[in-house]
């Protein structure tokens, strides 16, 4: 763990891996990269990758020169090249990517060879510069996996740790090994494990007990925590390492030694199972609280491997009865998750646009969503666990990640769990109130570029929404019949005669089955619109084949969906059964639980049957007895010859066995080294093969393109020949027509000369007539102008007369209205005067009534005061 806390909160340590992960942040939380266009970012990344390859090639040249020369100058050049790789090359450039990269493969092999050559001198500065470079490379998740799995750096670092004496360098190696061993998978008893486990146990035991020595060195204590963390990483889900550890350690003494290390101690004791050390419920609850605190620390740095380690530990709690009981009775999940949400919000505002950081952020969110989904599953039929208080906040967070590439599926599955397991249908109400996010998901599911796993999660969400009365109409209104054609496009595109187990990916099978189940649910609600379509689709052999694949998939959720589809009235049972029988063992089923998983579940039984692996004290006693007999033999104090001969024989036999064991250990180490070299060579050859295949593919494409161009050119040449022959034929025909036209042209030219003379005479006549016409037009124009002016004057007079007549009529009407209004006002004035006189009379009467009432009120008040005074006088006085 890169951050460890004991239950007292005194132990805290942070790895150096993420020390530079946020160096690109500006004070406002924005990176300069955020203002760039995606195309510019891609160009910068390509330029950085090209530059990094040049640095890698320079390192390979310097390393080769150093292996040959071994001079101080070559060492300095090599060290400078390594320093440039660890400072100038970004971490994402060390990720080979899905297609592999030959240059990076050779680089890691050269780096491993160089560190192996320098391993004899643990004080070499060049060696520790290589360790710094390895730390820099491991900050990228893909490069970290390659360093551990493909290029086998962990054994090399383990032997280096054994030979290193300086505390600060031991600290660096322990930190690096801790980061590299998160989630490590070890399938066999590799030779370095014995050396590494013994050294790590010695580091843990080298710290004095805190009860006996309160002044223990902080450095030693920190190294002991790191050593214990590496032991946890190595033993977790690696049963080969666990049994090797049990054979080489006195478990009772080790358990007592680590008890004050808090979270790490709890993890180690949980791995060792309840038969080795039984934790109290209080300690397990403390472990859960400290585990969530560790997750908070991981979210501060987006530390994916450590967070995955903690989350996997909690998800595997069902394999440990005590931890499972503690989780089922834990009452603080709501508070713990709320603190995680607070940390996510605080960290989200500080993010930069670094590609590695964004990827790590999404992977962390995926792990958190998976953990919350697991806790929701625990809350089913459990009144102790409840996340209702933070459900609205969870929904708000999920809405930001539903369309993410890496954590979108986990976010949608968590939203489905909230809908299915949440109380009071609060999430359904939120979706019904603001359905925009669900509508976007519905639209993304029908796009061809959406991943099949993402579509499957969306379909399961829609099935859950369809079962809720608050969101049923939303789903029905946003999905049409053509929607299902797009969902089922993959199986429907198969040819019925080509159906086999290799033609349809398992992810497409899941997508098709849940899409078909959604359609059948639609048919149950809107029978007229979808019933015939369901019947028609189920008759298609492609979907019958997909149903058979689902039946044999081994996926519980997928089989359940297929059985729900089988309840449809017109389900083709015979056809699907035929496909199931034909597929048989070739079905793309998920593998049965692995032997490692079975061992994890049955760890208690395994430990009971391997008691001899646990007790190291017995082995120590036997060794002491053998040493005692050997000393007796060397002192010649054995008086009985037969017994001495037997002892001598057994001593010789033990020595031969020890020699054989030593030789076997050496051969095993040599085989391990050879295996590491073979693994590295295999990865280099795989990279070369991938590069060759890529180039071969490009050549094939180029060849096909050239062949196509050649065919096109041949067709064009043939077409040009045909066109040329047609043109020659047309040219001969055109020549004959041209000669005939020339003859006709000479005749026409003589006719044109006569017509031109006639035309000149007509032009002269036309000019004379035009002059006369111009004079007549000028006279006509003057007459027209005078007529127009007279017409305008007459119209103006007529309009003026009409306006004056209209004004006289309006004035007459206004006068009549004024006389009428005057009469009405006179009558109204008379009525008002009568009303005023009546109101004055009434006002006088009211004044008199008010005066009478005031007099009565005054008399009543006087009477009240008199009565009160009488009552006061008659009240008995209190005695002093």
WOFEN-V37919 format. One record per backbone hydrogen bond with DSSP energy under -1.0 kcal/mol. NH is the residue of the N-H (numbers start at 1). CO is the residue of the C=O. If there is no record, write none. Layout:
NH:CO
NH:CO
This chain:
9:6
19:16
21:18
23:20
25:22
29:26
34:31
36:33
41:37
42:38
43:39
44:40
45:41
46:42
47:43
48:44
49:45
50:46
51:47
52:48
53:49
54:50
55:51
56:52
57:53
58:54
59:55
60:56
61:57
62:58
63:59
64:60
65:61
66:62
67:63
68:64
69:65
70:66
75:71
76:72
77:73
78:74
79:75
80:76
81:77
82:78
83:79
84:80
85:81
86:82
88:84
93:90
94:91
95:92
100:97
105:101
106:102
107:103
108:104
109:105
110:106
111:107
112:108
113:109
114:110
115:111
116:112
117:113
118:114
121:118
124:121
128:124
129:125
130:126
131:127
132:128
133:129
134:130
135:131
136:132
137:133
138:134
139:136
140:137
144:140
145:141
146:142
147:143
148:144
149:145
150:146
151:146
153:147
157:153
158:154
159:155
160:156
161:157
162:158
163:159
170:166
171:167
172:168
173:169
174:170
175:171
176:172
177:173
178:174
179:175
180:176
181:177
184:181
190:188
193:190
196:192
197:193
198:194
199:195
200:196
201:197
202:198
203:199
204:200
205:201
206:202
213:209
221:217
222:218
223:219
224:220
225:221
226:222
227:223
228:224
229:225
230:226
231:227
232:228
233:229
234:230
235:231
236:232
238:235
242:238
243:239
244:240
245:241
246:242
247:243
248:244
251:249
254:250
255:251
256:252
257:253
258:254
261:258
263:5
264:261
266:262
267:263
268:264
269:265
270:266
271:267
272:268
273:270
277:273
284:280
285:281
286:282
287:283
288:284
289:285
290:286
291:287
292:288
293:289
294:290
295:291
296:292
297:293
298:294
299:295
300:296
303:298
304:302
307:303
308:304
309:305
310:306
311:307
312:308
313:309
314:310
315:311
316:312
317:314
319:316
320:317
324:320
325:321
326:322
327:323
328:324
329:325
336:332
337:333
338:334
339:335
340:336
341:337
342:338
343:339
344:340
345:341
346:342
347:343
348:344
349:345
350:347
351:348
358:354
359:355
360:356
361:357
362:358
363:359
364:360
365:361
366:362
367:363
368:364
369:365
370:366
371:367
372:368
373:369
374:370
375:371
376:372
377:373
378:374
379:375
382:379
394:390
395:391
396:392
397:393
398:394
399:395
400:397
401:398
404:401
411:407
412:408
413:409
414:410
415:411
416:412
417:413
418:414
419:415
420:416
421:417
422:418
426:423
429:425
430:426
431:427
432:428
433:429
434:430
439:435
440:436
441:437
442:438
443:439
444:440
445:441
447:444
450:447
455:451
456:452
457:453
458:454
459:455
460:456
461:457
462:458
463:459
464:460
465:461
466:462
467:463
468:465
472:468
475:471
476:472
477:473
478:474
486:482
487:483
488:484
492:488
493:489
494:491
498:495
503:500
509:505
510:506
511:507
512:508
513:509
514:510
515:511
516:512
517:513
518:514
519:515
520:516
521:517
522:518
523:519
524:520
525:521
526:522
530:526
531:527
534:530
535:531
536:532
537:533
538:534
540:537
544:540
545:541
546:542
547:543
548:544
549:545
550:546
551:547
552:548
553:550
559:555
560:556
561:557
562:558
563:559
564:560
565:561
566:562
568:565
571:568
573:571
576:572
577:573
578:574
579:575
580:576
581:577
582:578
583:579
584:580
586:583
587:584
589:587
590:553
598:594
599:595
600:596
601:597
602:598
606:602
607:603
608:604
609:605
613:610
614:611
615:611
616:614
620:616
621:617
622:618
623:619
624:620
625:621
626:622
627:623
628:624
629:625
630:626
631:627
632:628
633:629
634:630
635:631
636:633
637:632
644:640
645:641
646:642
647:643
648:644
649:645
650:646
651:647
652:648
653:649
654:650
655:651
656:652
657:653
658:654
659:655
660:656
661:657
662:658
663:659
664:660
665:661
666:662
667:663
668:664
669:665
670:666
671:667
672:668
673:669
674:670
675:671
676:672
677:673
678:674
679:675
680:676
681:677
682:678
683:679
684:680
685:681
686:682
687:683
688:684
689:685
690:686
691:687
692:688
693:689
694:690
695:691
696:692
697:693
698:694
699:695
700:696
701:697
702:698
703:699
704:700
705:701
706:702
707:703
708:704
709:705
710:706
711:707
712:708
713:709
714:710
715:711
716:712
717:713
718:714
719:715
720:716
721:717
722:718
723:719
724:720
725:721
726:722
727:723
728:724
729:725
730:726
731:727
732:728
733:729
734:730
735:731
736:732
737:733
738:734
739:735
740:736
741:737
742:738
743:739
744:740
745:741
746:742
747:743
748:744
749:745
750:746
751:747
752:748
753:749
754:750
755:751
756:752
757:753
758:754
759:755
760:756
761:757
762:758
763:759
764:760
765:761
766:762
767:763
768:764
769:765
770:766
771:767
772:768
773:769
774:770
775:771
776:772
777:773
778:774
779:775
780:776
781:777
782:778
783:779
784:780
785:781
786:782
787:783
788:784
789:785
790:786
791:787
792:788
793:789
794:790
795:791
796:792
797:793
798:794
799:795
800:796
801:797
802:798
803:799
804:800
805:801
806:802
807:803
808:804
809:805
810:806
811:807
812:808
813:809
814:810
815:811
816:812
817:813
818:814
819:815
820:816
821:817
822:818
823:819
824:820
825:821
826:822
827:823
828:824
829:825
830:826
831:827
832:828
833:829
834:830
835:831
836:832
837:833
838:834
839:835
840:836
841:837
842:838
843:839
844:840
845:841
846:842
847:843
848:844
849:845
850:846
851:847
852:848
853:849
854:850
855:851
856:852
857:853
858:854
859:855
860:856
861:857
862:858
863:859
864:860
865:861
866:862
867:863
868:864
869:865
870:866
871:867
872:868
873:869
874:870
